[in-house]
Every structure is written in C-alpha cells, then in structure tokens.
Amino acid sequence: MPDQTRHPAGAPQPPPPHPFADLPLPHPAPPARRLRVVVADDNPVVRAGLTALLSGRADIEVVAEAADGRQAYEAAHQHRPDVVLLDVRMPGVDGISALPYLVRIAPVMMLTYSRESEIVHEALRRGAGGYLVHGEFTADQLVDAVRDIKEGRAHFTPTAAGALLARLRQDRAPAPPLPEGLGQSSSATAYGISTFGKSYSPPQKSSPPAYFDAQHVSPPVTYPENLSQMQPHVGQSSSEWTSGRPSAPDRSRFQLSTREVEIMDLIASGMNNQQIAATCFISEKTVKNHINRIFAKLHSTSRSEATAKWIGTAPDAHRGRG
C-alpha cells in the first residue's frame, strides 16, 4: 500500500533509500607495495648518493647496498629486489661477470662510468635491461628509469645509445674483445657464484637462481687477473685505467678530502659542473665551492692545469709544491 504520509508544501523531501544499503562497505585498498632496489657500486660515495636519492621517493625502497658483484648476488638472493643497479668495474667479481646470475633474480640496469661500446653491447647481450652512464642523466630521469626497468622498458643515456648503434652498424664485423679478464667466468666462479655454462641464455622463469654457498667457498687472497683489479682507488684518476697510463704520482701531498678527490676525478674525465652536480647529487654552487678549494690545494688556476697535475703530466707533477 503506498505511503499516504503528507509533507507540508515546500518542505524538503527525504532522500530515497540507498539501493545498496544492505551490502557491506568495501575494504580500503591496500597500500601500494614499494619498489625494492639493490644498489651495487664499489664507490661508497656513489652508493650513498644513490641510496639517499631513491629512498627519498615514496614508492621506492633501497633494501641493500653492495660493493662488488659477489655482494650484489648475495643481496639479490636474500632480498629478491625488483631492480638491481649495477656498476661495471668493481673489485673481485665485476658487474659484467655477475650480470647473467643477477638477471635470473631481478631486472638489472647498468649504472656506471664505463662507456666503451663493447662493454655496452656485452652488458645487453648478458641480459641488462638498460645502460646509464654517470653524468648524462638527472635525478628525476634516474628515478623514472628505475620505475620503468621493472616494467621491462629499457633506458639508455646518449653515450650508451650511441655505442649500441655503432656496434649494430658494424656489418658482420667481428666483435672487439673485452678488456682483459672482464666478464670471464673465472671472475664469478672464483668467488663462489655457481656457473650455468659458458654461454649465456635468457633467464627462464621456471629455473631457480644460481645458489651461492658462502659457507663452502672462500675467496682467494688475491683478486683474479682481470680488469677489475684496475678499479681506481680513492685519490686515483679514473682516466688512468682507460688510457693505460702508468700509475699517478703520489697525490696525498695535495691533501684533498674524499669528496674533493671524487670531484677532481670527474674534472679529469672531462665533465662540466652541471654533469658533476648530477653525478654527485649536489648543487652546482657546491661543486664550484669544491673546485675553488681544489684549485687552491693544487696551486692551479684552470681545469686543464689542475688535471695535468692530477694525472701526472704537468712538468712539476712529481716534484710537488709547498
């Protein structure tokens, strides 16, 4: 029987009953899972900068850091990250050697100073999902690349892209050899990472990752005879191990701080202030302040003069001043 209730003229009408009032309220959506990242680089300053940058994003979490390929594999095996950021030249197990084992656990993006075309090509052949060269990307571009690499979208900085294109344009030319020792299986197996065979095949989802038995494998006292031995230590110019120059003169007399050493290495590699700021995750003003102090300590008035003294080509490089 219809409702006979009368409402005074002009009085507001009651809202109709909600058609789904008898259904339970929907559960709130669970919080989005943060993207988990392992950062592998032998330079502690670079690792700290990358960790600070990525951890500052609400959707990204750095779950572990690693100083070489062996530590990167252990961290990836333990934490099962969504993305691994991997340097090329590291002591012990270098990045190229560790790469085939890491891609069986998570997507890997190379993040390195190494820009040689044969290394770029080999990294991609072994499964890397992208290749970024320090100094060629901004902080936001790095974050976007990390997010995209998880979804299978490749990223390359200009030098890496150019190197890849140059290699692809070589019409059936034999591939140039990698620098001595880099990427050889002995670099990985000598440090306990199980081998899957001499040639790399794309990772299979159904195949379990290689198992690293830390309790039964002890690293040798000395590193293998490979390129990773030539990784520059603090205070040693990165230009030396790419050009084959003899070891640099004693730089302790310059009394540069760790940060100043890093920036002087970047100056010697040819980077401008903007590129150095992006690489070190600091402002250009801070870079200029560091450079002023570096020039004062090296008794130099220009980048070329400071570089000549730093790499040992200045006439008085081995005598020192003051």
C-alpha positions, 0 to 999 in steps of 0.5 A: 500500500503506498505511503499516504504520509503528507509533507507540508508544501515546500518542505524538503523531501527525504532522500530515497533509500540507498539501493545498496544499503544492505551490502557491506562497505568495501575494504580500503585498498591496500597500500601500494607495495614499494619498489625494492632496489639493490644498489651495487657500486664499489664507490661508497660515495656513489652508493650513498648518493644513490641510496639517499636519492631513491629512498627519498621517493615514496614508492621506492625502497633501497633494501641493500647496498653492495660493493662488488658483484659477489655482494650484489648476488648475495643481496639479490638472493636474500632480498629478491629486489625488483631492480638491481643497479649495477656498476661495471668495474668493481673489485673481485667479481665485476658487474659484467661477470655477475650480470647473467646470475643477477638477471635470473633474480631481478631486472638489472640496469647498468649504472656506471662510468664505463662507456666503451661500446663493447662493454655496452653491447656485452652488458645487453647481450648478458641480459641488462635491461638498460645502460646509464652512464654517470653524468648524462642523466638527472635525478628525476630521469634516474628515478623514472628509469628505475620505475620503468626497468621493472616494467621491462622498458629499457633506458639508455643515456646518449653515450650508451645509445650511441655505442649500441648503434655503432656496434649494430652498424658494424656489418658482420664485423667481428666483435672487439674483445673485452678488456682483459679478464672482464666478464670471464667466468673465472671472475664469478666462479672464483668467488663462489657464484655457481656457473650455468655454462659458458654461454649465456641464455635468457633467464627462464622463469621456471629455473631457480637462481644460481645458489651461492654457498658462502659457507663452502667457498672462500675467496682467494687472497688475491683478486683474479687477473682481470680488469677489475683489479684496475678499479681506481682507488680513492685519490686515483684518476679514473682516466688512468685505467682507460688510457693505460697510463702508468700509475699517478704520482703520489697525490696525498701531498695535495691533501684533498678530502674524499669528496674533493678527490671524487670531484677532481676525478670527474674534472679529469674525465672531462665533465662540466659542473652541471654533469658533476652536480648530477653525478654527485647529487649536489648543487652546482654552487657546491661543486664550484665551492669544491673546485675553488678549494681544489684549485687552491690545494693544487696551486692551479688556476684552470681545469686543464692545469689542475688535471695535468697535475692530477694525472701526472703530466704537468712538468712539476707533477712529481716534484710537488709544491709547498 
